[in-house]
């Protein structure tokens, strides 16, 4: 393209705004930090001149700008992002208290500092978030602080130690507590504890004894086939004797052992016959 034709072509795109000449409308929008597409859409919607549309967005941009701590911010959002505070909370505070953005932002920063917590060199935004990441109950920590008048650090340490002490290992597997372990095997933890107290045994020993007993009480299916079983007639007397001995034999146990096993297997959560959840407690 000849140089003269090219220069004439570029002249068509030149745009003058506020006494200043720009290569194009797009360059003008970039200079003032506004969106070219928004300017064109506004001009098309309201059927106004490009200069009027640009002026509108420049004024709109200035209305969003705030000065906070001797620094100019493009908007409340950019300021909140810099100080890592919630923009929605700041705007709600402005609306509810009828205060300036600066006052609301200052209040949000102070609230954040007051609720921040540092534990073992790690900074957390709040106590609940710290407890959640450490796997402990924030409500319990708060109550312990109020009851004993101790700091959050000491209360958190107390519950972390308590959590470690509650861990119960059985058959090569760790459980969060003894109760959780008992429930995993379908046993009532209160009854197992009582048995350990009566026999003066440790909880793992008592649990192992009960679980082994429970596993042994499951009757094995007979592999022997009796060809004449269909032709046999069992008398009532024979049936009563068999029931009385409670299936004594190679794979069976005496009646008193089965009764003790039944006590251990009483449901913990489901209601028993007569409206009981556990012995001595009614619904």
C-alpha positions as CSV (number, residue, x, y, z in Angstrom):
1,X,0.0,0.0,0.0
2,X,1.5,3.4,-1.0
3,X,2.5,5.6,2.0
4,X,0.1,8.4,1.1
5,X,-2.9,6.0,1.0
6,X,-1.9,4.3,4.2
7,X,-1.6,7.7,6.0
8,X,-5.0,8.7,4.8
9,X,-6.4,5.3,6.0
10,X,-4.9,5.8,9.5
11,X,-6.3,9.4,9.7
12,X,-9.8,8.0,9.6
13,X,-9.4,6.3,13.0
14,X,-7.8,9.3,14.8
15,X,-10.0,10.5,17.7
16,X,-9.8,13.8,19.6
17,X,-11.0,13.9,23.2
18,X,-10.4,16.8,25.7
19,X,-8.0,18.5,23.3
20,X,-5.9,15.4,23.0
21,X,-5.5,13.4,19.8
22,X,-5.5,9.5,20.0
23,X,-4.8,7.0,17.2
24,X,-8.2,5.5,17.8
25,X,-11.2,5.4,20.2
26,X,-9.8,2.1,21.6
27,X,-6.5,3.8,22.5
28,X,-8.4,6.7,24.1
29,X,-10.3,4.2,26.3
30,X,-7.1,2.4,27.3
31,X,-5.6,5.8,28.3
32,X,-8.4,6.5,30.7
33,X,-8.6,3.0,32.0
34,X,-12.2,2.3,30.8
35,X,-13.6,-0.6,28.7
36,X,-13.9,0.2,25.0
37,X,-16.7,-2.3,24.5
38,X,-18.7,-0.8,27.3
39,X,-18.3,2.7,25.8
40,X,-19.5,1.5,22.4
41,X,-22.5,-0.4,23.9
42,X,-23.5,2.7,25.9
43,X,-23.2,4.9,22.8
44,X,-25.4,2.5,20.8
45,X,-28.0,2.1,23.6
46,X,-28.4,5.9,24.3
47,X,-27.7,7.1,20.8
48,X,-25.1,9.6,22.0
49,X,-21.7,10.8,20.8
50,X,-18.6,8.9,21.6
51,X,-17.2,11.8,23.7
52,X,-20.3,11.7,26.0
53,X,-20.0,7.9,26.5
54,X,-16.4,8.2,27.4
55,X,-17.1,11.0,29.8
56,X,-19.8,8.9,31.5
57,X,-17.5,6.0,32.1
58,X,-14.7,8.2,33.4
59,X,-17.0,9.8,35.9
60,X,-18.4,6.4,36.9
61,X,-14.9,5.1,37.5
62,X,-14.0,8.2,39.6
63,X,-17.2,7.6,41.7
64,X,-16.0,4.0,42.5
65,X,-12.5,5.2,43.5
66,X,-11.7,5.5,47.2
67,X,-8.8,6.8,49.2
68,X,-7.9,4.6,52.1
69,X,-4.8,5.1,54.3
70,X,-3.4,7.7,51.9
71,X,-3.6,5.5,48.9
72,X,-6.0,5.6,45.9
73,X,-7.9,2.4,45.1
74,X,-9.9,1.7,41.9
75,X,-12.8,0.4,44.0
76,X,-13.8,-1.1,47.3
77,X,-13.3,-4.5,45.8
78,X,-9.6,-4.0,45.0
79,X,-9.0,-2.5,48.5
80,X,-10.7,-5.5,50.2
81,X,-8.7,-7.9,48.1
82,X,-5.5,-6.3,49.1
83,X,-6.3,-6.5,52.8
84,X,-7.9,-9.9,52.4
85,X,-11.3,-9.0,53.9
86,X,-14.8,-9.8,52.7
87,X,-16.1,-7.2,50.3
88,X,-19.8,-8.2,50.9
89,X,-19.4,-7.7,54.7
90,X,-17.9,-4.3,54.1
91,X,-20.7,-3.2,51.9
92,X,-23.3,-4.6,54.3
93,X,-21.6,-2.6,57.1
94,X,-21.8,0.6,55.0
95,X,-25.5,0.0,54.4
96,X,-26.4,-0.9,58.0
97,X,-24.3,1.7,59.8
98,X,-24.7,4.4,57.1
99,X,-20.9,4.9,57.4
100,X,-18.2,5.7,54.8
101,X,-16.3,2.9,53.0
102,X,-13.2,3.9,54.8
103,X,-14.8,3.4,58.2
104,X,-16.3,0.0,57.2
105,X,-12.9,-1.2,55.8
106,X,-11.1,-0.1,58.9
107,X,-13.6,-1.9,61.1
108,X,-13.2,-5.1,59.0
109,X,-9.4,-5.0,59.3
110,X,-9.6,-4.6,63.1
111,X,-12.1,-7.4,63.4
112,X,-9.8,-9.7,61.3
113,X,-6.8,-8.9,63.5
114,X,-8.8,-9.5,66.7
115,X,-10.0,-13.0,65.5
116,X,-6.7,-14.2,63.9
117,X,-5.0,-16.9,65.8
118,X,-1.4,-18.3,65.5
119,X,-0.8,-21.8,66.6
120,X,2.7,-23.4,66.3
121,X,3.8,-20.7,63.9
122,X,0.9,-21.1,61.6
123,X,-1.6,-18.2,61.2
124,X,-5.3,-19.0,60.9
125,X,-8.1,-16.5,60.1
126,X,-10.2,-17.6,63.0
127,X,-10.4,-20.1,65.9
128,X,-13.1,-22.3,64.2
129,X,-11.0,-22.6,61.0
130,X,-7.9,-23.5,63.1
131,X,-9.9,-26.2,65.0
132,X,-11.4,-27.5,61.8
133,X,-7.9,-28.0,60.2
134,X,-6.6,-29.6,63.4
135,X,-9.6,-31.9,63.6
136,X,-11.0,-30.8,67.0
137,X,-14.3,-29.3,68.1
138,X,-14.2,-25.4,68.2
139,X,-17.2,-25.3,70.5
140,X,-15.4,-27.5,73.1
141,X,-12.3,-25.4,72.8
142,X,-14.3,-22.2,73.4
143,X,-16.1,-23.6,76.4
144,X,-12.7,-24.9,77.9
145,X,-11.3,-21.4,77.4
146,X,-14.2,-19.7,79.2
147,X,-14.4,-22.3,82.0
148,X,-10.7,-22.4,82.9
149,X,-9.8,-18.8,81.8
150,X,-7.0,-20.0,79.5
151,X,-5.7,-18.8,76.1
152,X,-6.9,-20.4,72.8
153,X,-3.4,-21.9,72.3
154,X,-3.6,-23.7,75.6
155,X,-7.1,-24.9,75.0
156,X,-6.2,-26.2,71.5
157,X,-3.2,-28.1,72.9
158,X,-5.4,-29.7,75.6
159,X,-7.9,-31.1,73.1
160,X,-5.2,-32.3,70.7
161,X,-3.6,-34.2,73.6
162,X,-7.0,-35.6,74.6
163,X,-7.6,-36.7,71.0
164,X,-4.3,-38.6,70.9
165,X,-5.0,-40.3,74.2
166,X,-8.5,-41.4,73.0
167,X,-7.0,-43.3,70.0
168,X,-7.6,-47.0,70.6
169,X,-5.6,-49.6,68.7
170,X,-7.0,-53.1,68.2
171,X,-5.9,-55.9,65.9
172,X,-3.5,-53.7,64.1
173,X,-6.0,-50.9,63.4
174,X,-6.4,-47.5,65.0
175,X,-9.8,-46.1,66.1
176,X,-10.7,-42.6,67.2
177,X,-12.0,-44.1,70.5
178,X,-12.7,-47.3,72.4
179,X,-16.4,-46.8,71.7
180,X,-15.9,-46.6,68.0
181,X,-13.9,-49.8,68.1
182,X,-16.7,-51.6,70.0
183,X,-19.4,-50.4,67.6
184,X,-17.3,-51.6,64.7
185,X,-17.5,-55.1,66.1
186,X,-21.2,-54.7,67.0
187,X,-20.5,-54.7,70.8
188,X,-21.9,-52.5,73.5
189,X,-19.0,-50.4,74.9
190,X,-20.6,-50.0,78.3
191,X,-21.0,-53.7,78.8
192,X,-17.4,-54.4,77.7
193,X,-16.1,-51.8,80.1
194,X,-18.1,-53.4,82.9
195,X,-16.7,-56.8,82.0
196,X,-13.1,-55.4,82.1
197,X,-13.8,-53.9,85.5
198,X,-15.2,-57.1,86.9
199,X,-12.4,-59.3,85.7
200,X,-9.7,-56.6,86.4
201,X,-8.5,-56.9,82.8
202,X,-7.4,-54.3,80.3
203,X,-9.8,-53.1,77.7
204,X,-7.9,-54.6,74.8
205,X,-7.8,-58.0,76.6
206,X,-11.5,-57.9,77.4
207,X,-12.4,-56.8,73.9
208,X,-10.2,-59.5,72.3
209,X,-11.9,-62.2,74.5
210,X,-15.4,-61.0,73.6
211,X,-14.7,-60.7,69.9
212,X,-13.0,-64.1,69.8
213,X,-16.0,-65.6,71.7
214,X,-18.4,-63.9,69.3
215,X,-16.6,-65.2,66.2
216,X,-16.6,-68.7,67.8
217,X,-20.3,-68.7,68.5
218,X,-21.2,-68.5,64.8
219,X,-22.3,-72.0,63.9
220,X,-20.5,-73.6,61.0
221,X,-22.5,-75.2,58.2
222,X,-22.3,-79.0,58.3
223,X,-20.5,-80.5,55.3
224,X,-21.9,-84.0,56.0
225,X,-24.9,-85.1,53.9
226,X,-27.3,-87.4,55.7
227,X,-29.0,-89.5,53.0
228,X,-31.7,-90.7,55.4
229,X,-32.4,-87.3,57.0
230,X,-35.7,-87.0,55.1
231,X,-37.0,-90.3,56.5
232,X,-36.1,-89.6,60.2
233,X,-38.8,-88.7,62.6
234,X,-37.5,-86.8,65.7
235,X,-39.6,-87.2,68.8
236,X,-40.7,-84.2,71.0
237,X,-38.6,-85.6,73.8
238,X,-35.5,-85.7,71.7
239,X,-36.1,-82.2,70.5
240,X,-36.4,-80.9,74.1
241,X,-33.2,-82.6,75.1
242,X,-31.4,-81.0,72.2
243,X,-32.7,-77.6,73.0
244,X,-31.8,-78.0,76.7
245,X,-28.2,-78.7,75.9
246,X,-28.3,-75.9,73.4
247,X,-26.7,-77.7,70.5
248,X,-23.8,-79.2,72.4
249,X,-21.3,-80.6,70.0
250,X,-18.1,-80.0,68.1
251,X,-18.9,-76.4,67.1
252,X,-21.4,-75.4,69.8
253,X,-21.2,-73.8,73.3
254,X,-23.0,-74.2,76.6
255,X,-26.2,-72.2,77.2
256,X,-24.7,-69.9,79.8
257,X,-21.9,-68.8,77.3
258,X,-24.5,-68.0,74.7
259,X,-26.5,-65.9,77.2
260,X,-23.4,-63.8,78.0
261,X,-22.8,-63.4,74.3
262,X,-26.4,-62.2,73.9
263,X,-25.9,-59.6,76.6
264,X,-22.8,-58.2,74.8
265,X,-24.7,-58.1,71.5
266,X,-27.6,-56.0,72.9
267,X,-28.2,-53.1,70.5
268,X,-26.7,-49.7,71.5
269,X,-28.9,-47.4,69.4
270,X,-31.9,-49.5,68.4
271,X,-34.8,-49.9,70.9
272,X,-35.2,-53.3,72.5
273,X,-38.4,-55.1,73.4
274,X,-40.3,-53.1,76.0
275,X,-38.9,-49.7,74.9
276,X,-35.3,-50.0,76.2
277,X,-32.2,-48.7,74.4
278,X,-29.7,-50.1,76.9
279,X,-30.2,-51.9,80.2
280,X,-31.7,-49.6,82.9
281,X,-32.6,-46.8,80.4
282,X,-36.0,-46.2,78.9
283,X,-36.9,-44.2,75.8
